[in-house]
């Protein structure tokens, strides 16, 4: 279920892609088309001898996944540049997730050797992709902060342009509500999508992204799903276990 935070994240990734492609054009002469589809996959596989850049596992066209060494999000500000892209096996790509190369290597010494880390770092330098700069971080942070309310504003403006529901639609709505096991309307007012919640027992915090019904048939109860940033996973909690610490 989309919300203004996930939309802002998507737009931030799009901006990081556009910046990275333009940077590669300036410093390496690579056009954006060379960083897409089969071309980039073929080039990376050839450069790394059909092996995972992290652990050295042999790869094929179907098992190879592309990974951004510096994660492409507002926290890490990795750019979509050739020097920031490496071929990866699925286990490494999944384990690395939003971690930096140094963090991944430290937490998985069995998968990432010192030689692999040095090679990836040296490659980033040679391709001009070692761009972890504070000004860029501040710029992206400001962009992200500005996008969330802008998206909410434009969403409201767009909805105002749409016609009201017809009689047929209203009848359909009533029929759906009768069949629905639970009406989340009031529930969503207590825990709005995009708001920040904290679990009272373990202190985990995250952005509300969805709701769910859990339990045995006839006894199902509503739960809140929020995105726990450190792991990137959705966590489900009972509303009694949560407190809203910031409204959307």
C-alpha positions in Angstrom: 0.0 0.0 0.0 1.5 3.2 -1.2 1.9 6.3 1.0 3.7 9.7 0.8 6.9 8.2 2.4 7.2 5.4 -0.1 6.4 7.8 -2.9 9.1 10.1 -1.7 11.5 7.2 -1.5 10.7 6.2 -5.1 11.3 9.8 -6.3 14.5 10.0 -4.3 15.8 6.9 -6.1 14.7 8.3 -9.4 16.7 11.5 -8.7 19.7 9.5 -7.6 19.5 7.5 -10.9 19.3 10.6 -13.0 22.2 12.3 -11.2 24.3 9.2 -11.5 23.6 8.7 -15.2 24.5 12.4 -15.9 27.7 12.1 -13.8 28.8 9.0 -15.7 28.2 10.9 -19.0 30.4 13.7 -17.7 33.3 11.7 -16.3 33.2 8.4 -18.3 31.3 9.3 -21.5 28.7 6.6 -20.7 25.2 7.4 -22.0 22.2 6.4 -19.8 21.3 3.7 -22.2 24.6 1.9 -21.4 23.5 1.6 -17.7 20.3 -0.2 -18.5 19.1 -3.7 -19.3 21.2 -6.3 -20.9 24.1 -4.0 -21.7 25.0 -3.2 -18.1 24.5 -6.8 -17.0 26.8 -8.1 -19.8 29.4 -5.5 -19.0 29.5 -6.3 -15.3 29.6 -10.0 -15.8 32.5 -9.7 -18.2 34.4 -7.4 -15.8 33.9 -9.7 -12.8 34.5 -12.9 -14.7 30.9 -14.1 -14.2 31.3 -14.1 -10.4 29.8 -12.3 -7.4 31.8 -9.3 -6.6 31.5 -10.0 -2.8 31.9 -13.7 -2.3 33.2 -15.0 -5.7 30.3 -17.4 -6.3 29.9 -18.2 -10.0 27.0 -16.5 -11.7 24.8 -17.0 -14.7 22.5 -14.6 -16.5 19.6 -15.9 -14.5 21.3 -15.9 -11.0 23.2 -12.6 -11.3 21.7 -9.6 -9.5 23.0 -6.0 -9.7 23.8 -4.3 -6.4 24.6 -0.7 -5.6 27.7 -0.8 -3.4 26.6 2.5 -1.8 22.9 1.9 -1.3 20.7 4.0 -3.4 18.5 5.7 -0.7 18.3 8.9 1.2 20.4 7.6 4.1 23.4 6.4 2.0 22.9 8.5 -1.1 24.4 6.0 -3.5 24.2 7.0 -7.2 23.3 4.9 -10.2 26.8 4.9 -11.6 28.7 2.2 -13.3 31.4 2.3 -10.6 28.7 1.9 -7.9 27.3 -1.2 -9.6 28.6 -4.8 -9.1 27.2 -8.2 -9.9 26.0 -10.1 -6.9 24.6 -13.5 -6.0 21.2 -13.4 -4.4 22.4 -14.4 -0.8 24.9 -11.5 -0.8 22.5 -9.0 -2.3 19.9 -10.0 0.3 22.3 -9.9 3.2 23.9 -6.6 2.2 20.6 -4.8 1.7 21.0 -1.2 2.9 24.4 -1.7 4.6 27.6 0.0 3.4 30.4 -2.2 2.0 32.4 -1.8 5.2 29.4 -2.8 7.4 28.6 -5.8 5.2 32.2 -7.0 5.2 32.5 -6.6 9.0 29.3 -8.5 9.6 29.9 -11.2 7.0 33.7 -12.0 7.0 32.9 -15.5 5.7 31.4 -13.9 2.5 33.4 -10.8 1.9 37.2 -11.0 1.9 39.6 -8.1 2.4 40.7 -8.5 -1.2 37.2 -8.3 -2.5 36.5 -5.1 -0.4 39.7 -3.5 -1.6 39.0 -4.3 -5.3 35.5 -2.9 -5.1 36.7 0.3 -3.3 39.6 0.8 -5.8 37.1 0.3 -8.7 34.8 3.0 -7.3 37.7 5.4 -7.2 38.9 4.6 -10.7 35.3 5.1 -12.1 34.7 8.3 -10.0 31.9 6.7 -8.0 33.3 7.3 -4.5 31.0 10.2 -4.0 29.8 9.9 -0.4 29.8 13.7 0.2 28.1 15.7 3.0 26.7 18.3 0.6 25.1 15.6 -1.5 23.6 14.0 1.6 22.2 17.4 2.8 20.8 18.0 -0.7 19.0 14.7 -0.9 17.7 15.0 2.7 16.2 18.3 1.8 14.7 16.9 -1.4 13.2 14.0 0.5 11.8 16.3 3.2 10.2 18.5 0.6 8.8 15.7 -1.5 6.6 14.1 1.2 4.4 17.1 1.9 4.4 18.0 -1.8 3.1 14.6 -2.7 0.4 14.8 -0.1 -0.6 18.2 -1.3 -0.7 17.1 -5.0 -2.6 14.0 -4.1 -5.3 16.1 -2.4 -5.5 18.4 -5.3 -5.8 15.6 -7.8 -8.6 13.9 -5.8 -10.5 17.2 -5.7 -10.5 17.1 -9.5 -12.3 13.8 -9.7 -16.1 13.6 -9.8 -18.0 12.3 -6.8 -19.2 8.6 -6.8 -22.3 7.8 -8.8 -25.3 6.1 -7.3 -24.1 2.8 -8.8 -20.7 3.2 -7.2 -22.3 4.0 -3.8 -24.5 0.9 -4.1 -21.4 -1.2 -4.8 -19.6 0.4 -1.8 -22.4 -0.7 0.5 -22.3 -4.2 -1.0 -18.6 -4.4 -0.4 -18.8 -3.2 3.2 -21.4 -5.8 4.0 -19.1 -8.5 2.7 -16.0 -7.0 4.3 -14.7 -8.7 7.5 -13.5 -5.4 8.9 -13.9 -1.7 8.2 -10.5 -0.1 8.6 -11.9 3.5 8.3 -11.8 4.4 12.0 -8.7 2.3 12.6 -6.8 4.2 10.0 -7.7 7.5 11.8 -5.9 6.2 14.9 -2.9 5.0 13.0 -2.7 6.9 9.7 -0.6 5.7 6.8 2.7 7.4 6.9 2.6 8.1 10.6 5.5 7.0 12.9 4.7 4.5 15.5 6.7 2.9 18.3 6.2 -0.6 19.8 5.8 -0.2 23.6 7.5 -3.5 24.4 10.7 -3.5 22.3 10.9 0.2 21.3 11.0 -0.5 17.5 9.8 2.4 15.4 8.7 2.7 11.8 6.4 4.2 9.2 2.8 2.7 9.0 2.4 1.2 5.6 -0.5 -1.2 5.9 -3.1 -2.9 8.1 -4.0 -6.6 8.4 -6.4 -9.0 10.1 -4.9 -11.9 12.0 -6.3 -14.8 14.0 -8.7 -17.6 13.6 -11.8 -17.2 11.4 -14.5 -15.3 13.3 -12.0 -14.0 15.9 -9.7 -12.1 13.6 -8.5 -8.7 14.9 -6.9 -5.7 13.2 -3.2 -5.1 13.3 -0.8 -2.4 12.2 2.1 -3.0 9.8 5.0 -0.6 9.9 8.4 -0.6 8.1 11.3 -1.1 10.5 14.1 0.9 8.8 17.1 -1.0 10.3 16.1 -4.2 8.6 13.8 -2.9 5.9 11.1 -5.4 6.9 7.5 -5.0 7.7 6.6 -5.6 11.4 3.0 -6.4 12.5 1.8 -5.3 16.0 -1.5 -5.1 17.8 -2.7 -1.5 18.2 -2.6 -2.0 22.0 1.2 -2.5 21.7 1.7 0.7 19.7 1.9 4.5 20.3 1.9 7.1 17.6 4.9 9.4 18.0 4.3 11.5 14.9 1.3 11.9 12.7 1.5 11.8 8.9 
